[in-house]
Amino acid sequence: MAKKQILIIPDPLLRKVSEPVSSVNTEIKNLMDDMLETMYAAPGIGLAAVQIGVLKRIIVIDLSKDGEKKNPLFIVNPEITFKSNELISYEEGCLSIPNQFAEVKRPSSCKVNFLDYNGKKKKINANGLLATCIQHEVDHLDGILFIDHLSKLKKDLIIKKTKKQKKEIDRVIV
Ligand code: ZN
């Protein structure tokens, strides 16, 4: 496993649509291992392959809390087959938009078909935080970011703050 660099906005790759995985082979499993390591190190609770620069429809999620046993969920080629009318809001953040958070409303539950780490077909019925996390990550596979769900005013402010923050980080490195 190897930790990879996470792409930050406005990296153009983050706006691309990812391609489906044709077979869950060793290369894909290695990629999923790298994604998990990168996500744990960040730390984050979800990561899409595009965030480490690979345009494949793969997501890793782990909602286990500090001190709990790790519980990674590998989701390949997700297809959301149902979204509830009922909405729920969470304060969302994103590893590709560091230190910025905003409340986003999404369907409170969803059903997803996908392939697991071993390429087996699986279905889950997700609620609450897991449903939000899956929808946030599936958005990544279509080039959509959580800030796209906000008003233009809030979105522009977050983009501006992220750019400023990036400059400050560069200054420190220099
Ligand atoms: Zn994200």
Residues whose N, C-alpha, C, O or C-beta is under 5 A from the ligand:
A	BS01	ZN	G93 C94 L95
